[in-house]
Amino acid sequence: MFKSWQRYQQNIIDHKKKYELFKIHESLEIYTSISFNRNAMEANLKIKSASQSRKKQEIDQIKRDKLYQRRKDRNGQGDDEFDQPEVLNSVVELAIMNDR
């Protein structure tokens, strides 16, 4: 009887140890999941931000092209003064700022 009692107590101790290890494993799994989700959300925000920035640049370029085309249409062949890239860019930048 004594040996069976010892075995019973040892089984209880082993079960408690296994349960503690299971809880530790479970908490690590939850932490890993939270960490992974946070990293994924940060990556999505960075991608979304880059995408919005790229779209904004494309819209600004379209505005520049339209403004340049309007100037060319208005002036026939284009105005030599505005055909210079640095002058054109400054004029377009001002026009874009005024649109906002």
ChimeraX commands (.cxc) that place a marker at each C-alpha (Angstrom):
marker #1 position 0.00,0.00,0.00 radius 0.5
marker #1 position 2.83,2.34,0.82 radius 0.5
marker #1 position 4.36,2.04,-2.65 radius 0.5
marker #1 position 1.08,2.66,-4.37 radius 0.5
marker #1 position 0.58,5.73,-2.18 radius 0.5
marker #1 position 4.04,7.02,-3.14 radius 0.5
marker #1 position 3.31,6.37,-6.79 radius 0.5
marker #1 position 0.00,8.23,-6.45 radius 0.5
marker #1 position 1.74,11.23,-4.86 radius 0.5
marker #1 position 4.46,11.16,-7.49 radius 0.5
marker #1 position 1.81,11.11,-10.23 radius 0.5
marker #1 position 0.17,14.17,-8.68 radius 0.5
marker #1 position 3.53,15.98,-8.56 radius 0.5
marker #1 position 4.30,15.00,-12.16 radius 0.5
marker #1 position 0.87,16.14,-13.25 radius 0.5
marker #1 position 1.38,19.53,-11.55 radius 0.5
marker #1 position 4.75,19.95,-13.25 radius 0.5
marker #1 position 3.28,19.09,-16.64 radius 0.5
marker #1 position 0.41,21.52,-16.04 radius 0.5
marker #1 position 2.86,24.31,-15.09 radius 0.5
marker #1 position 4.92,23.62,-18.20 radius 0.5
marker #1 position 1.74,23.65,-20.28 radius 0.5
marker #1 position 0.73,27.03,-18.81 radius 0.5
marker #1 position 4.19,28.46,-19.51 radius 0.5
marker #1 position 4.07,27.13,-23.08 radius 0.5
marker #1 position 0.57,28.54,-23.54 radius 0.5
marker #1 position 1.58,31.99,-22.25 radius 0.5
marker #1 position 4.64,32.00,-24.53 radius 0.5
marker #1 position 2.42,31.07,-27.45 radius 0.5
marker #1 position 0.03,33.94,-26.67 radius 0.5
marker #1 position 2.94,36.38,-26.30 radius 0.5
marker #1 position 4.43,35.22,-29.61 radius 0.5
marker #1 position 1.07,35.61,-31.31 radius 0.5
marker #1 position 0.60,39.14,-29.93 radius 0.5
marker #1 position 4.15,40.08,-30.91 radius 0.5
marker #1 position 3.69,38.67,-34.42 radius 0.5
marker #1 position 0.37,40.50,-34.86 radius 0.5
marker #1 position 1.90,43.78,-33.67 radius 0.5
marker #1 position 4.81,43.41,-36.09 radius 0.5
marker #1 position 2.41,42.57,-38.92 radius 0.5
marker #1 position 0.28,45.63,-38.16 radius 0.5
marker #1 position 3.37,47.87,-38.10 radius 0.5
marker #1 position 4.48,46.44,-41.44 radius 0.5
marker #1 position 1.00,47.04,-42.91 radius 0.5
marker #1 position 1.07,50.64,-41.69 radius 0.5
marker #1 position 4.47,51.18,-43.30 radius 0.5
marker #1 position 3.25,49.69,-46.57 radius 0.5
marker #1 position 0.07,51.78,-46.46 radius 0.5
marker #1 position 2.09,54.93,-45.72 radius 0.5
marker #1 position 4.48,54.23,-48.60 radius 0.5
marker #1 position 1.55,53.54,-50.90 radius 0.5
marker #1 position -0.15,56.81,-49.94 radius 0.5
marker #1 position 3.11,58.69,-50.46 radius 0.5
marker #1 position 3.56,57.11,-53.89 radius 0.5
marker #1 position -0.05,57.94,-54.84 radius 0.5
marker #1 position 0.49,61.54,-53.71 radius 0.5
marker #1 position 3.62,61.78,-55.86 radius 0.5
marker #1 position 1.74,60.36,-58.85 radius 0.5
marker #1 position -1.11,62.86,-58.35 radius 0.5
marker #1 position 1.38,65.73,-58.09 radius 0.5
marker #1 position 3.06,64.55,-61.29 radius 0.5
marker #1 position -0.30,64.41,-63.09 radius 0.5
marker #1 position -1.05,67.94,-61.90 radius 0.5
marker #1 position 2.34,69.09,-63.17 radius 0.5
marker #1 position 1.71,67.47,-66.55 radius 0.5
marker #1 position -1.76,69.01,-66.85 radius 0.5
marker #1 position -0.50,72.46,-65.90 radius 0.5
marker #1 position 2.35,72.18,-68.38 radius 0.5
marker #1 position -0.06,71.00,-71.09 radius 0.5
marker #1 position -2.43,73.92,-70.37 radius 0.5
marker #1 position 0.46,76.35,-70.66 radius 0.5
marker #1 position 1.56,74.76,-73.94 radius 0.5
marker #1 position -2.01,74.88,-75.29 radius 0.5
marker #1 position -2.42,78.49,-74.25 radius 0.5
marker #1 position 0.90,79.59,-75.70 radius 0.5
marker #1 position 0.89,77.55,-78.89 radius 0.5
marker #1 position 4.26,75.86,-79.09 radius 0.5
marker #1 position 5.04,76.45,-75.43 radius 0.5
marker #1 position 6.66,79.33,-73.71 radius 0.5
marker #1 position 10.46,79.16,-73.79 radius 0.5
marker #1 position 10.60,80.67,-70.33 radius 0.5
marker #1 position 8.38,77.93,-68.92 radius 0.5
marker #1 position 10.01,75.15,-70.91 radius 0.5
marker #1 position 13.02,75.29,-68.59 radius 0.5
marker #1 position 12.56,72.52,-66.02 radius 0.5
marker #1 position 13.55,74.52,-62.93 radius 0.5
marker #1 position 11.19,77.38,-63.79 radius 0.5
marker #1 position 8.40,74.98,-64.71 radius 0.5
marker #1 position 8.80,73.03,-61.47 radius 0.5
marker #1 position 8.66,76.16,-59.32 radius 0.5
marker #1 position 5.53,77.37,-61.14 radius 0.5
marker #1 position 3.92,73.95,-60.82 radius 0.5
marker #1 position 4.83,73.73,-57.13 radius 0.5
marker #1 position 3.11,77.07,-56.51 radius 0.5
marker #1 position 0.06,75.95,-58.47 radius 0.5
marker #1 position -0.15,72.70,-56.49 radius 0.5
marker #1 position 0.15,74.57,-53.20 radius 0.5
marker #1 position -2.65,76.90,-54.26 radius 0.5
marker #1 position -4.89,73.92,-55.14 radius 0.5
marker #1 position -4.57,72.54,-51.61 radius 0.5
marker link #1:1,2 radius 0.2
marker link #1:2,3 radius 0.2
marker link #1:3,4 radius 0.2
marker link #1:4,5 radius 0.2
marker link #1:5,6 radius 0.2
marker link #1:6,7 radius 0.2
marker link #1:7,8 radius 0.2
marker link #1:8,9 radius 0.2
marker link #1:9,10 radius 0.2
marker link #1:10,11 radius 0.2
marker link #1:11,12 radius 0.2
marker link #1:12,13 radius 0.2
marker link #1:13,14 radius 0.2
marker link #1:14,15 radius 0.2
marker link #1:15,16 radius 0.2
marker link #1:16,17 radius 0.2
marker link #1:17,18 radius 0.2
marker link #1:18,19 radius 0.2
marker link #1:19,20 radius 0.2
marker link #1:20,21 radius 0.2
marker link #1:21,22 radius 0.2
marker link #1:22,23 radius 0.2
marker link #1:23,24 radius 0.2
marker link #1:24,25 radius 0.2
marker link #1:25,26 radius 0.2
marker link #1:26,27 radius 0.2
marker link #1:27,28 radius 0.2
marker link #1:28,29 radius 0.2
marker link #1:29,30 radius 0.2
marker link #1:30,31 radius 0.2
marker link #1:31,32 radius 0.2
marker link #1:32,33 radius 0.2
marker link #1:33,34 radius 0.2
marker link #1:34,35 radius 0.2
marker link #1:35,36 radius 0.2
marker link #1:36,37 radius 0.2
marker link #1:37,38 radius 0.2
marker link #1:38,39 radius 0.2
marker link #1:39,40 radius 0.2
marker link #1:40,41 radius 0.2
marker link #1:41,42 radius 0.2
marker link #1:42,43 radius 0.2
marker link #1:43,44 radius 0.2
marker link #1:44,45 radius 0.2
marker link #1:45,46 radius 0.2
marker link #1:46,47 radius 0.2
marker link #1:47,48 radius 0.2
marker link #1:48,49 radius 0.2
marker link #1:49,50 radius 0.2
marker link #1:50,51 radius 0.2
marker link #1:51,52 radius 0.2
marker link #1:52,53 radius 0.2
marker link #1:53,54 radius 0.2
marker link #1:54,55 radius 0.2
marker link #1:55,56 radius 0.2
marker link #1:56,57 radius 0.2
marker link #1:57,58 radius 0.2
marker link #1:58,59 radius 0.2
marker link #1:59,60 radius 0.2
marker link #1:60,61 radius 0.2
marker link #1:61,62 radius 0.2
marker link #1:62,63 radius 0.2
marker link #1:63,64 radius 0.2
marker link #1:64,65 radius 0.2
marker link #1:65,66 radius 0.2
marker link #1:66,67 radius 0.2
marker link #1:67,68 radius 0.2
marker link #1:68,69 radius 0.2
marker link #1:69,70 radius 0.2
marker link #1:70,71 radius 0.2
marker link #1:71,72 radius 0.2
marker link #1:72,73 radius 0.2
marker link #1:73,74 radius 0.2
marker link #1:74,75 radius 0.2
marker link #1:75,76 radius 0.2
marker link #1:76,77 radius 0.2
marker link #1:77,78 radius 0.2
marker link #1:78,79 radius 0.2
marker link #1:79,80 radius 0.2
marker link #1:80,81 radius 0.2
marker link #1:81,82 radius 0.2
marker link #1:82,83 radius 0.2
marker link #1:83,84 radius 0.2
marker link #1:84,85 radius 0.2
marker link #1:85,86 radius 0.2
marker link #1:86,87 radius 0.2
marker link #1:87,88 radius 0.2
marker link #1:88,89 radius 0.2
marker link #1:89,90 radius 0.2
marker link #1:90,91 radius 0.2
marker link #1:91,92 radius 0.2
marker link #1:92,93 radius 0.2
marker link #1:93,94 radius 0.2
marker link #1:94,95 radius 0.2
marker link #1:95,96 radius 0.2
marker link #1:96,97 radius 0.2
marker link #1:97,98 radius 0.2
marker link #1:98,99 radius 0.2
marker link #1:99,100 radius 0.2
view
